[in-house]
Amino acid sequence: MNRIELLAPAGDLEKLKMAINYGADAVYLGGEAFGLRKASKNFTMDKIKEGIKFAHDKGKRVYVTLNIIPHGNDLVGLEEYVTELYNIGVDAVIVSDPGMFSIIKKTVPDLEIQISTQGSVTNAETINFWHNLGASRVVLARELSLNEIEEIRTKISDDMEIETFVHGAMCMSYSGRCLLSNYMTGRDANMGDCSHACRYKYHLVEEKRPGEFFPVYEDEDGTFIMNSKDLCMLPHIPDLVKSGINSFKIEGRVKSSYYVATVIRSYRMAIDAYYNDPDNYEFKEEWFDEI
């Protein structure tokens, strides 16, 4: 039975160390360029190097996100940047754009490349396309069902890894490709600066009744009429493992160190309990208490 990788967010060096100390097998982080999380502190090259040493000393892996949807000028300096990442020992980079993929492949052909969820991969043919180009892993689109993931696994190469989000905030737009923030606030989600406009509290206003706000009720705390609910797959570990997923991804690079520690610990306990005795695995409600 293949061992599932538990992949944690690392918004800064403290969170990287916290994630690994609490049970993550790998972490993903953003540097100072080409990534999609401007709101997190992100890593200088020296901090990435320090994080890699900490992780590798404990037998863990570090992935760096380069998953913006770039305009032409945004590609300037990419060759130098990925060369430096490769030289300091980054285990893989995560990209969504075919042009960036091509540049990285030509510049550092031995650097492992993973395809981001922003690549909107929803079928086996697309995964096989990326595999043939040299990608090692695809982060599946968040819109896929478990049955679809199981079917995809049967139609792709055994050495092609698939990764899925199992916990955290899920963008209301298809695989995170959204213009709402840019339209409302001038902050482009596809360039790493999402304002989370989908999570604002909205009311309806009727055209001939200006100033009268009609709430759209969902619960006592108000409503979020566009965003999807946050994801928690903790009770479904056996089904996820059996589906053929290789890596469980936790969302949350802009969340606190406490969040990272508690969520990673909860999933670590659940995953380990399953692997220790899969035939008698039983979900425990107290695992939620860690979150």
KEVEXBA-22484 format. One record per residue (C-alpha): chain; x, y, z. Coordinates in Angstrom, 2 decimals. Example, Ala and Ser with C-alpha at 12.3 -4.5 7.8 and 13.67 -1.06 7.14 Angstrom:
<atoms>
{"A",{12.30,-4.50,7.80}}
{"A",{13.67,-1.06,7.14}}
</atoms>
This chain:
<atoms>
{"A",{0.00,0.00,0.00}}
{"A",{1.44,3.35,-1.06}}
{"A",{1.92,5.83,1.75}}
{"A",{-0.05,9.04,1.33}}
{"A",{1.89,12.30,1.50}}
{"A",{0.47,14.88,3.91}}
{"A",{1.24,18.26,2.33}}
{"A",{1.08,21.40,4.46}}
{"A",{1.00,25.13,3.70}}
{"A",{3.95,27.24,4.81}}
{"A",{3.30,30.97,4.79}}
{"A",{6.61,31.71,6.50}}
{"A",{9.54,29.90,8.07}}
{"A",{7.83,29.51,11.44}}
{"A",{4.83,27.82,9.80}}
{"A",{7.13,25.58,7.77}}
{"A",{8.82,24.32,10.91}}
{"A",{5.49,24.01,12.71}}
{"A",{3.99,21.95,9.89}}
{"A",{6.92,19.53,9.78}}
{"A",{7.14,19.20,13.56}}
{"A",{3.44,18.34,13.72}}
{"A",{3.56,15.64,11.08}}
{"A",{3.66,17.00,7.52}}
{"A",{5.57,14.95,4.95}}
{"A",{6.08,17.98,2.71}}
{"A",{5.34,21.69,2.59}}
{"A",{4.54,24.13,-0.18}}
{"A",{5.52,27.79,-0.05}}
{"A",{5.77,30.91,-2.13}}
{"A",{8.88,32.91,-2.85}}
{"A",{9.02,36.62,-3.57}}
{"A",{8.04,36.17,-7.20}}
{"A",{5.70,34.17,-9.48}}
{"A",{3.40,32.91,-6.68}}
{"A",{-0.30,33.36,-5.85}}
{"A",{-0.25,34.45,-2.21}}
{"A",{0.82,38.07,-1.77}}
{"A",{-1.01,38.17,1.57}}
{"A",{1.38,35.67,3.17}}
{"A",{4.84,36.82,4.22}}
{"A",{6.46,34.57,1.63}}
{"A",{10.10,33.56,1.51}}
{"A",{13.29,35.26,0.47}}
{"A",{15.76,32.97,-1.25}}
{"A",{17.78,32.75,1.97}}
{"A",{14.64,31.75,3.89}}
{"A",{13.79,29.12,1.29}}
{"A",{17.30,27.73,1.65}}
{"A",{16.95,27.63,5.45}}
{"A",{13.56,25.95,5.14}}
{"A",{14.92,23.34,2.74}}
{"A",{17.73,22.47,5.13}}
{"A",{15.30,22.13,8.03}}
{"A",{12.96,19.94,5.98}}
{"A",{15.63,17.77,4.37}}
{"A",{17.33,17.15,7.72}}
{"A",{14.06,15.54,8.79}}
{"A",{13.52,13.66,5.53}}
{"A",{10.76,15.98,4.30}}
{"A",{10.22,17.77,0.97}}
{"A",{9.73,21.41,-0.08}}
{"A",{7.72,22.60,-3.10}}
{"A",{7.71,26.21,-4.34}}
{"A",{4.68,27.75,-6.04}}
{"A",{5.19,29.52,-9.37}}
{"A",{1.51,29.42,-10.24}}
{"A",{0.55,32.92,-11.36}}
{"A",{-1.19,33.28,-14.71}}
{"A",{1.53,35.48,-16.23}}
{"A",{1.39,38.29,-18.74}}
{"A",{4.45,38.73,-20.95}}
{"A",{6.39,40.99,-18.60}}
{"A",{5.74,38.64,-15.68}}
{"A",{8.08,36.06,-17.20}}
{"A",{11.14,38.31,-16.94}}
{"A",{13.72,36.80,-14.60}}
{"A",{12.11,33.34,-14.48}}
{"A",{15.20,31.51,-15.79}}
{"A",{17.47,32.98,-13.13}}
{"A",{14.93,32.40,-10.39}}
{"A",{14.29,28.70,-11.11}}
{"A",{18.01,28.07,-11.60}}
{"A",{18.65,29.39,-8.10}}
{"A",{15.78,27.30,-6.69}}
{"A",{17.27,24.22,-8.32}}
{"A",{20.74,24.97,-6.99}}
{"A",{19.55,25.30,-3.38}}
{"A",{17.74,21.96,-3.55}}
{"A",{14.02,22.67,-3.98}}
{"A",{12.25,19.34,-4.50}}
{"A",{9.68,20.61,-7.02}}
{"A",{7.98,23.73,-8.37}}
{"A",{4.24,24.10,-8.89}}
{"A",{3.08,25.85,-12.07}}
{"A",{-0.18,26.41,-13.94}}
{"A",{0.91,28.12,-17.15}}
{"A",{2.24,26.13,-20.14}}
{"A",{4.65,28.93,-21.05}}
{"A",{6.22,28.91,-17.59}}
{"A",{6.36,25.12,-17.75}}
{"A",{8.23,25.30,-21.06}}
{"A",{10.74,27.88,-19.81}}
{"A",{11.45,25.92,-16.63}}
{"A",{11.83,22.65,-18.52}}
{"A",{14.36,24.20,-20.91}}
{"A",{16.25,26.04,-18.16}}
{"A",{16.49,23.31,-15.50}}
{"A",{15.35,20.06,-17.13}}
{"A",{16.01,17.99,-14.01}}
{"A",{13.81,20.12,-11.74}}
{"A",{10.57,18.35,-10.87}}
{"A",{7.46,20.22,-12.05}}
{"A",{3.97,19.77,-10.64}}
{"A",{0.82,21.19,-12.24}}
{"A",{-1.18,23.53,-10.00}}
{"A",{-4.91,23.34,-9.33}}
{"A",{-5.04,26.61,-11.30}}
{"A",{-4.30,24.43,-14.33}}
{"A",{-7.94,23.24,-14.09}}
{"A",{-7.12,19.59,-14.75}}
{"A",{-10.35,17.59,-14.77}}
{"A",{-9.68,14.52,-16.92}}
{"A",{-7.18,11.75,-17.60}}
{"A",{-6.28,12.94,-21.11}}
{"A",{-5.01,16.25,-19.76}}
{"A",{-2.99,14.44,-17.09}}
{"A",{-1.45,12.19,-19.73}}
{"A",{-0.64,15.30,-21.79}}
{"A",{1.28,16.83,-18.87}}
{"A",{2.93,13.49,-18.06}}
{"A",{4.22,13.19,-21.61}}
{"A",{5.76,16.67,-21.30}}
{"A",{7.56,15.66,-18.14}}
{"A",{5.31,16.73,-15.25}}
{"A",{5.58,14.50,-12.20}}
{"A",{2.30,15.40,-10.48}}
{"A",{-1.02,17.11,-11.11}}
{"A",{-3.03,18.89,-8.45}}
{"A",{-6.54,18.03,-9.54}}
{"A",{-9.23,20.65,-9.99}}
{"A",{-11.31,21.05,-6.85}}
{"A",{-14.53,20.42,-8.77}}
{"A",{-13.91,16.67,-9.24}}
{"A",{-15.91,14.04,-7.36}}
{"A",{-14.32,11.05,-5.67}}
{"A",{-15.73,8.74,-8.37}}
{"A",{-14.14,10.87,-11.07}}
{"A",{-10.78,10.74,-9.27}}
{"A",{-10.99,6.95,-9.02}}
{"A",{-11.72,6.69,-12.75}}
{"A",{-8.85,9.04,-13.61}}
{"A",{-6.43,6.90,-11.60}}
{"A",{-7.22,3.87,-13.79}}
{"A",{-6.44,5.80,-16.99}}
{"A",{-3.08,7.35,-16.16}}
{"A",{0.44,6.03,-15.65}}
{"A",{1.27,4.53,-12.26}}
{"A",{4.25,6.86,-11.94}}
{"A",{2.11,9.98,-12.43}}
{"A",{1.10,11.37,-9.05}}
{"A",{-2.21,13.04,-8.28}}
{"A",{-2.78,15.47,-5.46}}
{"A",{-6.04,16.83,-4.09}}
{"A",{-7.09,19.38,-1.51}}
{"A",{-8.63,17.77,1.56}}
{"A",{-9.01,20.72,3.94}}
{"A",{-9.46,24.47,3.92}}
{"A",{-11.01,27.31,1.95}}
{"A",{-12.23,26.49,-1.52}}
{"A",{-12.51,29.26,-4.12}}
{"A",{-16.00,29.82,-5.52}}
{"A",{-14.58,30.13,-9.04}}
{"A",{-13.49,27.25,-11.24}}
{"A",{-10.12,26.06,-9.94}}
{"A",{-9.44,29.49,-8.50}}
{"A",{-9.60,31.38,-11.80}}
{"A",{-11.61,34.42,-10.74}}
{"A",{-12.03,38.05,-11.82}}
{"A",{-14.41,39.11,-9.03}}
{"A",{-11.69,40.54,-6.79}}
{"A",{-10.08,42.41,-9.68}}
{"A",{-13.41,43.89,-10.77}}
{"A",{-14.48,45.01,-7.29}}
{"A",{-11.19,46.05,-5.68}}
{"A",{-8.54,46.17,-8.40}}
{"A",{-6.68,43.26,-6.80}}
{"A",{-6.05,40.41,-9.24}}
{"A",{-6.56,36.93,-7.79}}
{"A",{-4.72,35.40,-10.73}}
{"A",{-1.64,37.44,-9.82}}
{"A",{-1.70,36.47,-6.14}}
{"A",{-3.65,39.39,-4.67}}
{"A",{-7.20,38.10,-4.06}}
{"A",{-9.33,40.26,-1.74}}
{"A",{-11.79,37.36,-1.16}}
{"A",{-14.66,39.46,-2.41}}
{"A",{-16.80,36.33,-2.62}}
{"A",{-16.78,36.22,1.18}}
{"A",{-18.20,39.68,1.74}}
{"A",{-21.65,39.82,3.30}}
{"A",{-24.12,40.79,0.58}}
{"A",{-27.67,42.12,0.60}}
{"A",{-30.08,42.55,-2.29}}
{"A",{-31.17,46.05,-3.32}}
{"A",{-34.31,46.48,-5.42}}
{"A",{-33.96,49.04,-8.20}}
{"A",{-36.80,51.33,-7.09}}
{"A",{-36.00,51.09,-3.38}}
{"A",{-32.49,52.57,-3.00}}
{"A",{-31.12,52.31,0.49}}
{"A",{-33.33,49.36,1.44}}
{"A",{-31.19,46.30,1.92}}
{"A",{-32.77,42.84,1.83}}
{"A",{-30.67,40.14,3.48}}
{"A",{-30.29,36.70,1.92}}
{"A",{-30.62,34.40,4.90}}
{"A",{-28.68,31.17,5.42}}
{"A",{-28.01,31.11,9.18}}
{"A",{-27.83,33.36,12.22}}
{"A",{-24.38,34.64,11.25}}
{"A",{-25.45,36.03,7.91}}
{"A",{-24.71,34.65,4.48}}
{"A",{-21.99,34.27,1.93}}
{"A",{-23.98,33.96,-1.25}}
{"A",{-21.15,33.06,-3.61}}
{"A",{-18.28,31.25,-1.89}}
{"A",{-18.27,27.49,-1.47}}
{"A",{-18.04,26.02,2.01}}
{"A",{-14.66,25.27,3.51}}
{"A",{-13.57,21.69,2.97}}
{"A",{-12.96,19.06,5.64}}
{"A",{-12.34,15.50,4.47}}
{"A",{-11.11,14.19,7.82}}
{"A",{-13.95,11.63,8.15}}
{"A",{-13.25,10.22,4.67}}
{"A",{-9.59,9.13,4.89}}
{"A",{-10.12,5.46,3.82}}
{"A",{-12.07,6.39,0.68}}
{"A",{-9.48,8.99,-0.27}}
{"A",{-6.59,6.55,0.18}}
{"A",{-8.36,3.85,-1.82}}
{"A",{-9.09,6.25,-4.68}}
{"A",{-5.41,6.33,-5.64}}
{"A",{-4.57,9.87,-4.53}}
{"A",{-0.86,10.31,-3.74}}
{"A",{-0.91,13.53,-1.75}}
{"A",{-3.42,15.18,0.60}}
{"A",{-3.10,18.97,0.42}}
{"A",{-4.07,21.33,3.23}}
{"A",{-5.00,24.91,2.23}}
{"A",{-3.92,27.87,4.33}}
{"A",{-0.66,29.72,3.65}}
{"A",{-2.12,32.96,5.05}}
{"A",{-3.53,31.29,8.17}}
{"A",{-1.86,31.12,11.57}}
{"A",{0.83,28.81,12.87}}
{"A",{-1.75,27.48,15.32}}
{"A",{-4.04,26.57,12.42}}
{"A",{-1.25,24.77,10.61}}
{"A",{-0.23,22.82,13.71}}
{"A",{-3.71,21.71,14.71}}
{"A",{-4.94,20.75,11.26}}
{"A",{-1.76,18.85,10.37}}
{"A",{-1.85,16.99,13.70}}
{"A",{-5.48,15.96,13.13}}
{"A",{-4.84,14.57,9.66}}
{"A",{-1.59,12.93,10.80}}
{"A",{-3.46,11.03,13.51}}
{"A",{-6.21,9.96,11.13}}
{"A",{-3.83,8.86,8.35}}
{"A",{-1.58,6.96,10.76}}
{"A",{-4.57,5.24,12.37}}
{"A",{-5.69,4.02,8.97}}
{"A",{-2.29,2.70,7.92}}
{"A",{-1.66,1.06,11.28}}
{"A",{-4.83,-1.06,11.00}}
{"A",{-6.79,-0.44,7.78}}
{"A",{-9.19,-3.34,8.31}}
{"A",{-10.34,-2.03,11.68}}
{"A",{-10.03,1.69,11.05}}
{"A",{-12.58,3.79,12.91}}
{"A",{-12.96,7.54,12.66}}
{"A",{-12.72,9.31,16.01}}
{"A",{-14.70,12.48,16.66}}
{"A",{-11.99,13.74,19.01}}
{"A",{-9.74,14.29,15.99}}
{"A",{-11.93,17.32,15.29}}
{"A",{-10.93,18.70,18.67}}
{"A",{-7.42,19.28,17.35}}
{"A",{-8.68,21.66,14.67}}
</atoms>
